Amino acid sequence: MRKYGYRPDDYPHAHRVGQRLLSLPLTPGMDETDVRQVINAVRRVVGRHAPC
């Protein structure tokens, strides 16, 4: 945001949405090991932040 001079409150809706998005690294060149690493990473994060 500093690069272009915008502030989060210039675009509040986009900022709120951006704070809640998750982009997963999924590309055609990924093999089974890569996919498993992504799955395991997501499971670890969800496990840490899931309600008890």
Residue pairs with C-beta under 8 A, 6 or more apart in sequence:
1 7
1 8
8 15
9 15
24 38
24 42
25 34
25 38
26 35
26 38
30 38
